Amino acid sequence: MAIVEKVIEAPPQQVFAVLADGWTYSDWVVGTVHVRDVDADWPAVGSQLHHRAGPWPFSLEDSSTVLVCEPPHKLTIRAGLWPAGEAVVVFTLEPVRDGAATRVRIGEDFAAGPLRWIRNKLNDLVLHQRNKETLRRLADIATRQKADERPRR
């Protein structure tokens, strides 16, 4: 399982508000290129976010389903990407610095399909790097950073 964490300079409620807005997922989830639809009750348990992932013209359409929702502390999603498979992604949010910031942890593991059977260190490394970038993007949105305020690379 790939586990990545980052402290985001925003309270848990503010970070969870981004998780609760399904329409922003393609802005911060690396690999999701388009959100096609979001159930009105997202992120209630059982609700779905319908997305497209991967580069055009090879992108795949599928849905992700909420398995656990405990605002503002935990969100667990079964992310579909069939025929490649599906992953279970767990977001945990923990207040730090008296609630002024949030430690966000993403745990992701392949749960079904062909990707589940090719688990190895390379896959973990790729997921780890992907989720580091995902948390960086989530932090940008949650803290409402403007492009000109971001550090240059």
N, C-alpha and C positions, 0 to 999 in steps of 0.2 A: 504494500500500500504506500502510495506517495503522500506524505504529510508535509505541509508547508505552513508557516505562520508568519504574521507580520503585525506590528503594532501600528494602528491607524489613528491619527490625531483627530478623532471625532468620537463622541459618546456612542455606546452600543445602539441606542435607538436610531441615531442618524445613519449608522452603517447598515442596520437591519432594514431601514427604509429603502435603501438601494436594492437589497435582496428581495424586498417585497414588491418592487416595481419590475415586473416581468418584461416590460417593454425595453428596459435598458440592458438586458443580458448580452445582446450582440455588441454593446459598447465596451463591456469589460470581461466577458468570458472568452478567452482565447480559443479560436476555432469556430465559434458560433458567428456566422456571417449575416444572419437575418432572422428576426423574430417574426413569424407569420401570423401568430394569434396568441392571445393569453386569456385563459379562463377568467371570468369576471371575479371569481372568489380567490384568485391567486394571492398568497401562497397557502391557502387552506389545504389540509391533508386531502389527497386525491385530485387536487386541481392540476391542470396541465398547462405547459408552455410549449407552443408548437414552433419549431425552429428549423433552420437550414444550417448545416455545418460543412466545412471543407470548401476548397476552391472551386469556383465555377469553371468548367461545366460538370465537374465531378462531384458537386455538393450533394449531400443526402438530406432528405426531409424526414424528420421524426419528431418525437415529443419527449418532454421530460415531465415527470410526475412527482409531486411532493409526497414524501413518505412520513416526515416528521416536521412539525412547525411549532416552535416554542419561542415566540418573540420576547425579547430581543436577543435570545441566547443560542438558539440552535435551529438549523434548517437542513433537512436531509432530502436529497433529490435522487431519483432514479433517472439518469440521463440516457436517453435512447439514441443510438446511432446505427440502427440496423441497415444493412446486413452485417456490419462489423461487430455489433454487440451492444452492450449497455454497461454503464458504470454507476456505482453508488457514490455520491458526493456528499460529504458531511461538512457543513459550515458550523463552527462553534465560535461564539463571540463572548469574550470575557472582559469585563471592565478593568481598566488599570488606571493608575494615577487618579484615584478618587472618582472614577467614572468620566474623566475628561478625555480619555483615549480608550481604544478597544484592541485587545489582542484577538486577531482573527486567525483561525486555524482551518485549513482545508485538508480533509482526508479524502482520497479518491482511490477506488479500486475497481477493476473490471469485475462485473458480476455475472455476465452471461455472454454467450456468443464466442466467435473465434478469438477475439482479443483476450478473453479469459484464459485460453489455452496457450497463449504465447507469452505469458508473464516471464519477465526476466529483468536483470539489472538495467538494461538499456531502456526498456519501457518505463521503469521507475524513474530513471534519469530524465527522460522526455517529459513525463507527467510532472515531475518536480519543477523543471524549468518552465513548463507551461503554466503551472499554478503560481509560481513566483510572479510571473508577468500578470496573471489574472488578478492577484492581490494588489499589485502595483496600480493597475487600472481601477480596481474597486476603490482603492485609497484616493485616487485622483477625483473620482466622482463623489465619494462620501465626504471629502473635505472641500469640495467645490473649488479645487485649484483651477486657476486660469492658465492657459497655455504659456503665457509669458512669465509666469511665476515658477514653472517647473525648472528644475536644474537641467542645464544643457549637458549633453554627453559628447 
